[in-house]
Amino acid sequence: MCIFDRGCDRPYYTRPMATGLPDLVDCARLAEDVAVLERVYELGSLPRLADVLAEPRGVARASFAFSKTPSGGAGARVAVSAEPQLVCQRCMQGFAFPVSGDSEVEFARDDESSATDSGREPFRADGGLVSLRDLAEEELLLALPLAPACGAPHGCGRAPGLAAEAEPSEESNGMRRPFSALKDLLKKT
């Protein structure tokens, strides 16, 4: 007598287990089921984010709440949060920048027009399938600042020239003169 998984001389064969949760999902089916999915992505694994990051460490948490739109199509509320290490555009040093964003999207098929009157952002679904990773990456990119800075201009401290400008001169009477440094440059030429 052979007992399952014990005491048998013959090898035990089984199909390999799935490597993880699926990335491509059927947005119409999930909207019908009013499903809510949550995913966690390594920031270093998001290719369009690589140019912005100082270091590819940390994670992005994403939530996808699928539902039907008023027009009858599939849509979702996408919310992301992360704390990426960005490059300060003043001192060119890395700093942690907590960011979160959410938006409402409406999925448009290849053959449909991407213009919607629902006030939701259109997102293209290839053959009714959408990549959750691409959707989360898009939302994260929209939430990031265009020119990240690690603090107030006088608080950066490592940026060249900011220490000299930190104290306003007496002759300016509190008036800010953004092009005063150009006068010195013109004298040198």
N, C-alpha and C positions, 0 to 999 in steps of 0.2 A: 504494500500500500504506500502510495506517495502522498505526502501532505504538502499542500500548497506552500511554495517558497521555503520549505525545509525538508531536509532528509532525502532529497531526491538526487540521483546521480546525474540526471540530464540537465543541460544548461537551461536557464530561464531567459526567455526572450520577451522583450517589450519594445514598443516604439519609444523613441526619445521624447522627453518632455519638452514642452514649448519653452523657448528661451526667455520670454517675458510677455508683457501685455502688448496687444497689437497696436501699431501706430496708425495704419490705414483703417478707417472706420466708415461704415455706411451711415452718412449723416441723416438721410431720410428715415431710416429704420430707428435710429436713436431718437429723432425728433418725435416719431410716433409713440415711442416708449417713454418719452420725457425723462431720458436718462441723464445722470450726472456722473461724469468721469473725472478722476483726479490722477495727475501724473507728476513725477519728479524727474527733471532732466539735469544732467551735469552741464554747467555753463560752457565747459570746454568742448562739448559735443555739438554745440550749435554753431554751424559754420559761418553764418552771416554776422555773428556777434564777435568773431575772433579779432577783427580789426579794432574794436572798441575796448577790449579788455586789456588791462595791464597784466593780469595773471589769470589763467584759465581754471581757477578753482571756485568752488561754490556750486550751489544748486538753484534751480528755478522751480518753484511750485506752481502748477497750473491746474485750474478747475474749468471744466466745460459742462455747462448746463444746457442741454439740447431741448428745443421746444419747437412747436409749429409757429410760424409767423402769421400775422393777420391775413396775409395774402394766400395762405395755405402752403407755403414752401417750408423748407427746413431752415432753422436758425439756431443760434447758440449764444449764450452769455459766456464770454471768455475772461477769466481773471488770472493774472500772474503776479507773483511776488518773488523777489530775489534781492541779494546784496552783492552785486558784482564788484570786482576790483577794476575801477576805471582809471584812465590816464588823465590827470589834471592838465588842462590846456594852457595854464599859466606856468606851472613849475615842472611839468612833464613827469611828475611822480605819481605812483599808484595810490589810490585811496578807496575805501569802501563807500559805496553809495547805495543806501536802501531804496528800492524802487518797487512800486506796485502799479498795476493798471488793469482796467477792465473795460470791455466794450461789448456791444451787441453786434453780431455778424449774421448775415443772411447768405446761405450757400446758393451759388448759381451754377447750373450745369454748363457744360461746354457749349451746347446749342442754344442756351438761353441768353438773353441780354443781361449784362451785369448791372444795369441801372435799376435802382429800386427807389420807390417813393416812401418806404417805410421808416426812413431815418436810421436804418442799420447799415453798417459797413458791408459791402459785397465781398465775398470770398469765393474763389473758384473751386468747385469740386469736380475733379476729373472722373467722369463716369459715375458720379454719385458718391465717390470715395474722397475723403479728406484726410490729410496727414495732421495728426494732433501736434506733432513736433513742430511742423511748419507754422501752424496756427499759434502755438505758444511763443515761438521765436518772433513772429510778426508782432504780436502784442507786446512783447518785451522790448523790441526795437522802438516801437511807438512810444513807450513809457520813458525811455532814456532821454537825457538832455542832448541837444545838438553839440554843445561845447561844455563838457563837464568841467567843473572847477571844485577844488577841495575845500573851499571856504570863502569868506568875504575877501575882497581884494587885499585888505590890509592884514588879514589873518593867515594868508597863505604862507608867508615867511620865507619860503624857499625860492620864490620867483625873483629873478633879477630885476633890480630897479624899484621894487615895491617898497623896500625899507626906506629909501630916500624920499619917496612920495608919501609916506605914511603920515608925516607931520606937515600940515599946510603952512605955507610961508605967510609971514605977517603982511607982506605987501599985497596979497590977494584978498585980504579982508574977508575970508571965508568963502570967496568965490572960487569955484572950481574951473581950472583952465586945462582942458584935456590935451591941447596941442602945444603946451609950453615947452615940452622937450624938443619940439621941432626947431625952435629958435636956436638952440645949441647946435643942432645938426647942420643948419643952414650956415652958421658961422664957420664950420669946419671946411666947407666946400669952396 
